[in-house]
Amino acid sequence: MTKKLFLFILFAFFLSFPSITNAQDFKSDYQVEYYLSEEEDYLPTKVIFNIKITNLRSDVYVKKFSLGFPKNFIIHNIKASDD
């Protein structure tokens, strides 16, 4: 599988799942960085998501946030933080 095809499939996946938010209450900013490397027939990829959620109302707070991935993705080394 070529790198371009892999990137196309990855971007198509993320664009095909709309996020469910109430636009009046929150603002979400996403910065996604992809680091690709090629090893024979394997394409290990490091992906960093920087997601900033801003409350637009003082009486409403984000209670839950999630990211979904296909079952065939091998995911490890997950780190999350909140300031």
N, C-alpha and C positions, 0 to 999 in steps of 0.2 A: 504494500500500500504506500503510495507516495505521500509526502508531507502535505502537499496541496490538497489532496483528497481527504486526508485526515482532518485538516483544519476546516475544510468545507463542511464535513459531517459534524464536527464539533460545534461550529457556529450555527449550523442549521438546527442542531439539537437545542441549543440555548434559546434560539429565536422561536422555536415551535411551542414552548411552554410559557404562556404569559403569566406574569406574576399577579397575584391577587392582593391588591391593596386598595385602600380607600384614599384616593389622590387628594382629598380635601384635608386629611389628617396627617399625612406623612410625605416626606420627600426622600427618595432613595437615589444614591449615586453609587455607581459600580465602576471600579477600575479592575480589569482582569489582565494579568500578565501571563503569557505562555512561554515556557522555556523548553524547546524541543531538542532532543538528541537522538541520533540514529545508531542502533546496534544490530547489525545483520538484518533480520526480518522483524525486529522489535523497535518500537518508537516510544521510549519512555518520555513522558512529558511532565514537567513540573508546572503547576498552575497556581497562581496566587490571586485570590479574590480580596480586594479591599472594598468593603461595602460600608457606606455611611448612610445611616437612617436618621433623619431629622424630624422631630415632632413639630408640626405646624400649629398645634393647639396645645395649650398648657394643661388641659383636662383629660387628654387622651395619651396613652403610652403604649408602646409596642410590647405585647405580652409574649409573643412567640415569633420566631423567624426560622426558616428552614431553606435548605438547598437540596434539590433532588438530582440524582444521577442514575443512569441506566444500571441494571444489575451486572452487566458484563464489564463495567469499569472497575479496575483494581485501584482502590483508594486506600492510602495509608498516610501516616504522618500528618494527621489533621490537628491544626492548632487554631484556637479561637481566643479573642480577647475583647475586652470592653473597657473603655475608659470611664 
